[in-house]
Structure formats: C-alpha cells, structure tokens
Amino acid sequence: MPTPTAPRSHPTAATHEVINQPPPLTGHDTADDAVLLEGVRREGAQWHLDDLHRLGRLVGSEEAQGWADQANRHEPVLRTHDRYGHRVDEVEFHPAYHSLMDVSVGAGLTGAAWAVERPGAHVARAASFMLMTTLEPGHLCPVSMTYAVVPALRHSPDLAKTYEPLLISRVYDPGLRRPADKRGLLAGMGMTEKQGGTDVRANTTSAAEQDDGTWRLRGHKWFTSAPMNDLFLVLAQAPGGLSCFLVPRVLPDGSRNTFRIQRLKDKLGNRSNASSEPEFDDTVAWLVGVEGKGVRTIIDMVTMTRLDCVLGSAAGTRAALAQATHHARHRAVFGAKLIDQPLMRNVIADLGLESEAATTLALRLAGAADRAQRGDARERAFLRVATAVGKYWVCKRQPPAVAEALECLGGNGYDEASGMPRLYREAPLNGIWEGSGNVNALDMLRALAREPESFEALRAEVEAATGADRRLDGAWRELRGELVLTEDAPLRARRLIERSALVLQGSLLVRHAPAAVADAFCASRLAGDRGLAFGTLPPGADFAGLLDRLPV
C-alpha cells in the first residue's frame, strides 16, 4: 500500500495582516502637554522648561518604558537572613527599579528643591514628579517621602544639619551603609499600627530615653513603605506622650540598627515598591521636635506627601487619558477613526476636562507650597485647606477616570501588555495613602473651624473669578451657605469637600483655561448638565476646543 502523504503547511501564505492597531506610544516628549506647560509657567517655574522637556523625552522613550514594565513584573524580594543565618533584613530590587530611582533622584525629585533659592523650585519639582509618575509611580514612594522629610526634620536643627545635606543630594546611592559614607540618603516614615491605623494616638510602640540622649523603641509598625531607605521618622509613645523619632537603618558606628522586616505587603498595586511590617526591639532612635508633640512634628512631612498624592493622581489620570487618546486617534470603527465618532469624542473630551481640572489644581497647590516655604502667610493658609480639598477630590476621581480610559481601549486595555491594568491597580492608592477620603474631609472642617485665615484664603482664591461665570458665582454662593459649620457638619463633610473642590477647580479654569474648557466645566460640574458617567457632556459643549487640549 502506498504511504499517505503527510499534510504540510505553507508558511509563505499569510494568515493575517496586522491592521487597525495603534502604534506603540513611544518616542515622544511627554512634557509636550499644553496643560502641564501652562501650569508650570503660571506658577513661576518657566526657567525649568528645558529640563522638563529633557525628562519628558526620556519618559517617552522605549527604554524607560521597559524599565517601568520590568520593575513591576520582577517584584521586590525580602531576604531576612543571609546564607549563614545572620539577620540582614534586606529587600532586593530588579535593576530596572534602580534605573528609575537613579533618574528620579538625579532629576532632583527627592530633596533638591529645598536647596534651590530660586522661586518656583517646588513647582519645577512637582512637574517633573508628574512626568515620572506617568512612567512608573511605585518607585516614587521613597522619592516622595525623602522630599517630605526635610521640613519635619528641621524641628531638630542638629539632626537636620547632619542628614539634610545628603537628603537633598541628586545622587542615588542604594544599599545599607553608614550614612556618613554615602553620597545620598533616602527617608521614609512609620506611623500606622495594626490596632489603630489612622488613629495614630492608639499606637503602642514605646520609647524610653537613655543616659546618652538617645531613645530605645519597642513595637511593631503596620505599613512602612520602602524599608531599604536609610532613615525613617517614626511615631512612638514616650513618657510625655506621642512623639516623633528618627530611626536610621545603619547607626553612626556602622552597625545595623534593629529593624526586623516581618514581611512585605502583598498589595493591589504599587508592586515595584516594597511595603513592609518592621518590628523594633531596643531600636536606637533620636527625638525629633518636642516630646509629646509627635503629630505636630510629623504633620509637616504628611502635608508634603499629601501634595504628592494630588500630583500623582493628577498624573495617573493624565497617563490613562494619553493612552485612550492615542488609541482613539489610530483605531477605526464603522468607517471612521474613534476620535471622530461623536460618542467617543464626548467620552475623551469629558476625561480630558477631568484631567485638566486635576492638573491645574495640583500645580496650583505646588505653587502655594513654593510660596509658603518662602514666607507667604496667605499661601500657607490656602495650602492648609486646599491640600485637603485636592487630596480628597483628585485622588477620589482617579479610579473612575482610569477605568473609563481603559474601556476606551476595549479588550486591548485589559491586556497587561497595554500598561493599562497597572494604571488601574495603582489608581486607588493615593486615596488611601496619607489619610483616606474621610480623614481629608474632616481635616478640611478642622482647618475652617480653627483657622479663619484658611477660609479667607479659600474665599479669596475662588472670588478672584467673581463675575466671570454665573454658574460659578451661584455655586460659590450656595457653598458659602453650606460652609456654616453646624452640628451636623461631619455628616455632610464629603458633600462639602466635594463642592469645595469643584468650585475651586471652576475658579482656576475660568481664570486660566480656554473658554471651551471653562464653559464645559461650569456647565457639567457646577450646573449639573451631565450624567453620572464620563461621556455625558451636553451637546452645546465645544468638543473641538476640548479635544485640542489632549496630551500626545
């Protein structure tokens, strides 16, 4: 019998051709963004634009985007002991993580702004921080805490004199070594404990003073990020009450301080960054500030990390918008590009409106921080209340905005290769970090009740736009009546802070954004002429004008 001929394939016959897919979003300048650039100029950091574009080109490069992907795919690994059984408590990171850190520290995103006398230094740093957030936000946790530690550490001038020169360094020098032998330091904080969380006054970590002026800590912290940082501000109970302490990983004599990492957190997002539960047992520490005034001391650090939460959420929203915009400009459906389909135009325009309002407010806060550091009392009062407002609302809006942007990509957005799942997992983080929504809503009430100058600063900011838009004027009149803090104010706190955020954003956009943006915002966010989902702007909106403001 003849042998049957085996079937053969014909690889030269193409089974399909890849068409109607967008090209990779690489090789561009991510700083080439009108909303970002206008904000930087407006808030006093025009001198930074050349450096910002240089960083923007790096962020948009294929190499840098590869770092971001690898740092999240190859997550940190905890090594509690070395091969011989010695306790080491070290976390190992992928080289891509170190590449990201090297860029961010070198760009001055840690403490360098505190050493720059030029007005706008903190705005310049904020803009660069936002660019790096669009690339990879996880590594910016230690960067943010290092930036924020400087004003808190200045409560103890001797400690600041020792550590601040290395905290403001632009050199990334990883590894646990004697601080004096390093070219740059990173800082973190340890506030929360498992029995209290936000209620830090319920902390049980104890502090005992020693004859040599140092203190010894004993206790367990619940969520301490970036455990490989060089030093930490930690809250502990001293005889005089809850106090703030400096805890270095390596002591001045080169020996390891007791900092037992029990485990790393298995988090929803922020995977490139390690978060840990450290245990202190006769751990050496130095008092920062006044004994019993720990919250008042560390709040300076918290204020600056809250600012970074606003910057990070605004940037994360803009990163998702850029992906959705890029997809819509290149993908065709039913005979036309997605960006030209009326309903998709509404969705993208609405997301762009949300993003522009968030970015504008974030940079306004950075400007206030810069001017407050230079002695402007009114800006300090504005920052006190507006940081809580921005932290609540911008962080609260990031998750639905990112989810909508992901949906614009359809199934492509649900694939890890798109990067959108990483943005989605990261989106809730800043709403939790440094005080949840409720904490910030109540913090706004405290600022208004205890500091009349904060309300006056907020009023002045909003009323700078008086008469420019009747919908904004009406919303402000209504809000002023609701801000009379009656007994039920805590129950109404979320409504109050939400309306405060929208009115504040409305004032900023009416004064600084194109008419198409300001009109659409006031119509949809203040007058309520929209639905509950994105993509429900009214037919009268200037969609062409809104789409002109999109990134990429």
VOKOLVEX-922100 format. One record per residue: x, y, z of N, C-alpha, C in turn. Coordinates in steps of 0.05 Angstrom, whole numbers, plus 5000, padded with zeros to 4 digits. Layout:
! residues N
XYZXYZXYZ;...
This chain:
! residues 552
501749765000500050005000501750255000;500950454985502550694985502350845012;504550965019504551125044503151385040;501251465058499851715055501751945057;501252145041502952385042502152555066;504152625082503552785106502653065098;500653175111499853455104502053655112;502253855096504254065101502954335102;504154515119503254785120504854945100;503855185093505255355074505655625087;507955655102508455895118508656145101;509056115075509256355059506456475054;504356325059501656435056500856575081;500656835081500056995105497256935115;496956875140494356825152492957075160;494457285166493257535173495257755171;494357995168495958235168495058415191;496858515207496158685230495458965219;492959025221491959285213490159405234;489559655233487759785251488459755280;491059755285492159755313493860005316;493760135338495460375342498460295344;500160465336503060415340503760445369;506060345378506860385406507060685413;506160755437506361035446509061075458;511061095441513861145450515161345431;517561435439519061615423517961895421;516561985442515362255442516262395468;515762655468516362825492513862845508;513762715531511362715548510962985561;512863165560512563435571511263615551;510963525526509663685505506663675510;505763815531503063795540502264085549;500364195534499664475539498764535568;497164355579496164395606498364395626;500264215624502564205642504264445638;504964515614506864735609505665005617;503065045612501865295621501865315651;501365095665501365105694504165165705;506165045693508865095702509565385699;508865505676509465785672507865965692;505365905695503666065712504566065741;505565835750506365805778509265875783;510665985763513266105768515665945763;515465735746517865565741518465545711;518065755696518665745668521565685663;523265765681526165705678526765405677;524865235685525364955686524564805660;523464955640522264815617524264655601;526664745598528664585582529164315596;529564325622530064075637527563895636;525264025637522763865637522463725610;522963855588522863725562524963505560;527263545571529363345570528363095585;527163125608526062905623523662785608;522062955596519762855581520562665558;522762735545523662555523524662285534;525862285557526762035569524361875577;522362005590519961855599518461735575;518561865552517161765529518761555513;521161495522522961315507522161025512;522760855493522260575495523860445518;526360545522528060435543526760485571;525960735576524860795602522260645607;520560615586518060465589518660175594;520860075584521659805590522459775619;523759975630524459965659521859945676;519860105669517460105684516059835684;516059715660514859445658516359235674;519059245672520659045686520559075716;520559325725520459375754517959265767;515759255752513259155762512958855758;514158745737514058455733515958305751;518158425758520158295776520058445803;518358355820517658505845519858475866;519958655885521958645907521758375922;524058285932524258035946525558085973;524257985994525358026022527357806028;529657886039531557696049531957766079;530857606096531157656125533857576136;535057366124537657256134539557206110;542057216116544057146095544456836096;546156736079546556446076547656316101;548856486119550056366143548156386167;545856516163543956536185543956806199;545556996190545557266202543057416193;541957566211539557726205540557966189;539358006165540258236148537858426141;535458316139533058476134533458666111;533958546087534458696063532358626042;531758816025529958776002531458805976;531258615959532658625933530758715911;531758895894530159005872531458935845;529758925825530758885798532359125789;534359085771535959315762534259535749;531959465738530259675726529259875747;528659775771527859945792530060145799;532460055800534760225806535160435784;534660355759534860555737532760775741;530360705748528260905753529061095776;530060975798530861135821533161325813;534961225798537261385790536361635775;534361595757533361825741531862025760;530161925777528562105794530262255814;532062115827533862255846535662455831;536662375808538362545792536862795782;534262765778532662995769531863175792;532763105816532163285839529463245852;528163015848525462975858525462895887;527762845899527862785928528063055942;530263125953530363375969531463615956;532263595931533763815919532264085919;529664085917528164335916528564505941;529164375964529564525989532264675988;533964605970536564735969536664955947;534464985932534465175909533065435919;534565655918533465905927531566035907;531665945882530166065861527166015864;525466225863522566185864521565995843;519765825851518665625832520065355834;521965325853523465075855521564835860;519664875878517864655885515864595862;515264805846513564765822515064605801;517564675797519264525778519464235787;519864185812520063915822517363765818;515163905823512463785820511963705791;512663875772512263805744513863555736;516363545744518063315738516963065752;516063095777514862875792512462765776;510762935765508462845749509362695725;511362785711512362635688513262355695;514862335717515762075725513461895735;511462015746509061865754507761735730;507561875708506361765684507961525673;510561525680512261295672511961065691;512361115717512260895737511961005765;509660985777509261125803510360985827;510760715826511560575850514160665862;516160715845518760785856518761065868;516661215863516461495873515661505902;514861285914514161285942516561365959;518961235957521261325972522161595964;521761665939522561935929520862145943;518262095945516362285957516962325987;517462106001517962116030520562266035;522562226018525062366022524762666019;523162745999522463025994521063146019;519162986030517463086051518763096078;520962946082522062916109523563176117;524563326098526263556104524963756123;522563856118521464056136520863946164;520263686166519763566192522363546207;524463456194527063416207528163686217;527363906205528364166214527364246241;525464096253524664146280526964086300;528963936291531363876307533763956291;534664206294536764316277539364146276;540064026298542563866298542263616280;539963486280539463266263539363356234;538063576229537863686202540663746191;542263856208544963926199546563676191;546063456204547463206198546463076173;543763066170542562906149541663056124;540863306128539663456105541563476081;544163526084545863536060545763296043;545363056055545162816040542362756030;540362866043537562826034536962996010;538363226007537963395983539763325960;541363115964543263035943541762935918;543062965895541962865870543362605862;544562475881545962215876544361985889;543661795872542361555883544461355891;544661295916546761125927545460905944;544560685931543060475945544860305962;543560165981544959985998545260086027;545259906046545359986074548260016083;549060266087551660326097551560556116;553760616129553860836148553161096133;551161246143550261486129552561676121;554461706138556661886132558361796108;558161536101559761426079558261436053;555761536053554161526029554061806016;553461805990553362055975550462165973;548562015982545762095982544161916000;542062026013540361866031537461876022;535961666029533161656025531761626052;529361736055527961736081525161616077;524061516099521361416100520061486126;517661376130516161436155514761176164;514461166191512960946203510961056223;508461076214506461196231504460996241;503160846223500860686230501660416243;499760316260500060056272497459906269;497559646271495259476264492859526281;493159616306490859656323489559926320;490960106305489860376303489560486275;491460426258491360536231491560836232;489560976221489561266220489661386248;488561246268488561346295491261296308;493161466300495961416309496261456339;494361596352494661626381494061366396;493061166381492760906393495260736391;497360846380499960706377500860596404;502060356403503160226427506260206426;507460276404510360276403511460466425;513260376441514160536464516960646459;517560866473520260986471521261046499;523760966504525061006530527661166526;527961386541530261546538532661416552;535061456540537561336551539361556562;541261476578543061676590544761836570;545161716546546761846526545162036508;542562066514540962246499539362116476;540061866470538561716450536061596464;534361466447532061336457532061046447;530560876459530260596450527260546445;526660446421523960386413523360086414;520860026421519959746421517059746411;516559596389513859586378513859486350;511559506337511159386310509559586293;510559646269509159826251507759656229;505559766219503759606203504159656173;504959896165505259956136507460156132;509860056131512160226127513360166100;513060356082514060316054517060376052;518160256031520960306024522860246047;522859996057524459936081527459946076;528359956051531159986046532160276046;530260456053531160736056533060756080;534560976081536660996101535761076129;533661226130532661316156529661366155;528361356178525461376180524661566203;522461716198521161846220518961666231;518961616257517261416269515761546293;513161476296511661566319511761346341;512261426366512261246388511461386413;510461236433509561346458511861386477;512461636483514461706503513061776529;514461806551513161876577511562136574;512462316557510962576553508862566532;508362326521506262296501507362216474;505662196454506362106427508462296415;510762186407512962346399514062246372;515662416359516862346333519762276337;520762066324523561986327524761926300;527361976299528961896275530161626280;529761436262530761166264532461106239;535061096241536761026218536960716216;537160616191537560326188540360246196;542360426192545160376200545960596219;547160526241547960716262550560856254;551161076267553561226260556161066262;556160856279558660696281558760476260;556760466242556760266221555260006227;554259976252552759736259549859766250;548559536246545759536237543959586261;542159776257540059826277538059606276;536659546298534659326297532159426282;531759306259529559386241528659126227;527258956242526558686233524158706214;524558646189522358646170520958376171;518458386182516958136186515958016160;515058196142514058106116513658356099;513558306072512758516053509758486048;508458716044505658716038505158616010;503058456006502158355980499958535970;500758755956498958975951497458945924;495259095923493759115898495459225875;496659455880498359585861500959675874;502359865861504759965872506759735876;506759545857508259295860511259335859;512159535845515059565843516359655869;514659775887515559885912514959685934;516859645952516559465975515259615998;513159496010511959606035512059386055;512659456080513459256100512159296127;512559096144511859106172514459076188;515659286197518059266213517559236243;519259096256519059066285521459206298;520959366318523059496333523459356360;525959306367526559176392529159286402;528959476421531259616431532659766408;530959876391531960016367532760306374;535060386365536160646372534760866356;534061086369532661306356533461566369;532961786355533362056365530762206364;530162356385527762516386527862736365;525662776351525362996331523163176342;523863436346521963616356521563586386;519263656396518663666424517263406433;518163296455516863056466513863106470;512262916462509362946465507963096442;509563206424508463356401509063206374;508962946375509762796351508062846327;505362866330503662916307504263186295;504563386313505163656303507763656288;509663496296512263496283512163356256;510863116255510862956231508863056211;506963236219504963336201506263496178;508563616183509963756162510763566139;511463326147512163116127509563026113;507462986129504962886118503763086098;503963346104502963546086504263526058;506863486058508263476032507663216017;507362996032506762746018503862756008;502062896022499362926011499463085986;501163285984501463435959502263245937;504163075943505062885922502862685914;501062625933498762455926496962595905;496562855908494963005889496463015862;498963075863500563075838500562805825;500862595841500862325830498262235817;496062305830493462235819492762395794;493462655794493062815770494762695747;497162615753498962505732497962225723;496962065742495961805735493461825717;491762015723489462065706490362145678;492362325677493262425651494662195635;496062025649497361795635495261615622;493061565636490861395625489561545602;489161805605487961965583489761955558;492361975562494161965539493861695524;493661475539493361215526490761195511;488561295523485961295510485961465485;487161705487487261885464488861775441;491161655448492861535427491361305413;490061145428488460925416486261035398;484861235408482561335393483461475367;485761585367486761725343487661535322;488261285329489361095309487460865303;485460825319483660595315481160685300;480460535279478060605264475860405270;473360505270471060325274468660445259;467260275245464860365229465660585209;467960555198468760725176470060995184;470661035209471861285218473661235242;475561415246477261395270475461425295;476261285316474761305341474461595350;476661745347476662025357474662195342;473762105319471862255303468962165307;468661945323465961845329464762025351;462262125346461162325365461162235395;460461985400460261905428463061865440;464961765424467661735435468862015439;468162205422469162475426468162585453;465662515460464562605485466062485509;466662225506468062085528470862195532;472362225510475062315511475162605521;473362775511473263055519472563075548;470762915558470062925587472362835604;473762625596476162535610478362755610;478662885587480563105585479863335603;477263395605476363605623477063535652;476563285660477163195687480163225692;481763135673484663145676485663425677;484663605661485663875661485064015688;482663965699481964075725483763975746;484363715746486063595766488963695764;489963715739492763815735493064105743;491064265736491164545743491164595773;489464445787489364465816491864365829;492964145819495464025830497764225828;498064355805500264545802499764795817;497164875821496665105839497465045867;497064805877497964725903500964725905;502364635884505264635884506264925885;504965105871505665385873505265505900;503065425913502565515940504665415959;505465165956507565045973510165195970;510865265945513265405940513265685953;511065825950510866095961510666085992;509265886002509165856031511865816043;513565646030516265606040517965856040;517166046024518666296022517366516039;515566436057514566626077511866756071;510466666050507866786044505666666062;504766816081502866716101500166646089;499266806070496666756057496766496041;498966446027499266196012499465956031;500665996054500865786074498065716084;496365916088493665866097491965726075;492365816051491065686028491865396026;494465346028495465076026494364896047;493964996071492964836093490164716086;488464876075485764776070485564656042;486964766022486664675995488064405990;490164346006491464086003489463866011;487963906032485963706040483763676018;482963906007480863905986481963755961;484363825953485463695929486063405934;487063335957487663055963485162885963;482962995973480462845973479462805944;479163025929477663015904479262905881;481762995877483362905854483962605858;484562515882485062235887482562065884;480262185892477762035890476861995861;477562185844476762175816478562005798;480961935808482761785791481661505784;480661345803479761075795477561075773;475461225775473461215753474561325727;476261525728477461625704479161425690;480861285705482661085694480960845683;478860775697477060555688475860625661;474960875658473660965633475660965611;478161065617480261075596480960785587;481060605606481660325599479460215581;476960285586474860185569475060295541;476160525537476560635510478260455493;480060305506481760115491480459845487;478159805499476859545497478459325509;478459085495479958865505482958915506;483959085488486759145488487559275515;485859425527486459555552486459365575;485259135572485158935593487558755593;489258785573491658625570493958765584;495458615600497758725615499758875597;500058775572501958895554501359195548;498859275551498059545546498959745567;499559635591500259815613497859915628;495459895617493060005630492359855656;492559585657492059455683493759565705;496259635700497959745721496960015730;496060185711494860445718492360405735;490760195727488260145741488760055770;490659865773491259775800492359995818;493860175806495060395821493060605829;490860625814489060855817487960905845;487260695860486060755887488160835908;490760805902492760825923492761095937;492861315921493161575933490761665949;488461545944486161605960486361485988;488061285991488461156017490861266031;493061306016495561396027495361666041;496661696064496661956078493962056085;492161886092489461966101487461916079;485461756086483361686067481461916062;479461876046477562086040476262216064;475462046083474162156107476062326123;478562236125480562386141480962666129;481162676103481562936090479063116091;476762996089474263156091474063276119;474663126140474563226167476863426172;479063376159481363566161480663836150;479163846128478264096117476464246137;474664096150472964226170474564336193;476564186202478264286224479764536216;480764546192482164786183480365026182;477964996172476065216170475165306198;474865116217473865186243476065316261;478465216258480565306276482265536265;482265566238484065756226482465926207;481266146217479666326199481266416175;483866436177485466526154485366326131;484866076137484665876116482165916100;479865976113477466036098477766286082;479066486093479466736078481166696054;483166526056484866466033483366316011;481666126020480065986001478066165987;476766336003474866535992476166715972;478566815978479966995960480566855934;481466605936482166455912479666415893;477466335905475066295889473966555878;473966765895472667015887474467175868;476867085863478467205842477167185814;475266995812473866955787471067065787;470367215808467567315811466767475786;464367415777463267555754463967435727;465767245727466667135701464766915691;463266785709461466575701459266555722;456766595713454466595732454166335746;454866115733454565845745456565815768;458965915764460965905785460066085808;459166325802458266505823455966385840;454066255826451866125840452765895858;454665735847455665505863457065595887;458565815885460065925908458166035929;456066175920454066285940452866055955;452065845941450865615954452865475974;455365445965457365315982457965486007;458065746004458665916027456565876049;454065846040451965786060452265516073;453165326058453465056070455965036088;457865216084460365206100459965326128;457565406135456965476163456965216178;458965176195459464916207457564856230;455264756224453264686245454064416256;452364316275453064066289453163826271;451763836248451763606230453863626209;455763816212457863856192459463596186;460263436206461763196200460163006182;457462996186455862826169455862916140;456063186137455963306110458763346098;460763256112463563326105464263256076;463463026067464162946040462863126019;460363196023459063376005460463646004;461163736028462464006030465164006016;466763806020469363806008469263755977;467263595969466863555940466163815926;464163955938463364205926465564415927;467064405949469364595951471364545929;471964285923473864225903472864315875;470364265869469264335843469164645840;468464785861468365075859471265185856;473165075870475865165868476965105840;476464865830477364795803476064975783;473465035787472065215769473265485768;473965595791475265855792477865855777;479465655781482065635768481765615737;479865455728479565425699478265665686;476465795700475266045689477466255685;479366265703481466465701483766395682;484266135680486766055667486465875642;484165745639483865555616482365695593;482565575569481065675546478065675552;476565835538473665865543472265595540;473065435520471765175516471965005541;474265005555474664845579473064955602;473265215607471865335630468865305627;467865355603464965345599463865055603;465264855592464464585595464564495624;466664585638466864505666464564625683;464064875679461965005695459264885688;458764825663456264705655455864425667;457964265666457663985673458163935703;460164075715460864015742459464195763;458764445755457564625774454564655769;453764675744450864695738449564425735;451064205734449963935734448863845708;449663975686448563895660450163665648;450063435661451363195652450262955667;450862715658450062475673452062405694;451962155703453762065724456261935714;456261855689458661725677460161935660;462661875654464162035635462861995607;463062205591461962195564459062295562;458262455582455462555582455462855582;457462985570457463275567455063355549;453963595553451663675537452463745508;450463725490451063775462452364045456;451864245473452964515468455864545475;457164335485459964365492461664395467;463864545470465664585448467664355447;466764135434468363895434471063925420;471064075398473564125384475564275402;474564465417476364615435477364445457;475664265468476464085489478563885479;478163775455479963575445482663695437;482763955433485364085427487164085451;486164035475487664045500488863775508;488363575492489163305500492163265497;493363095514496263035511496762845487;499262815479500262655457499062725430;
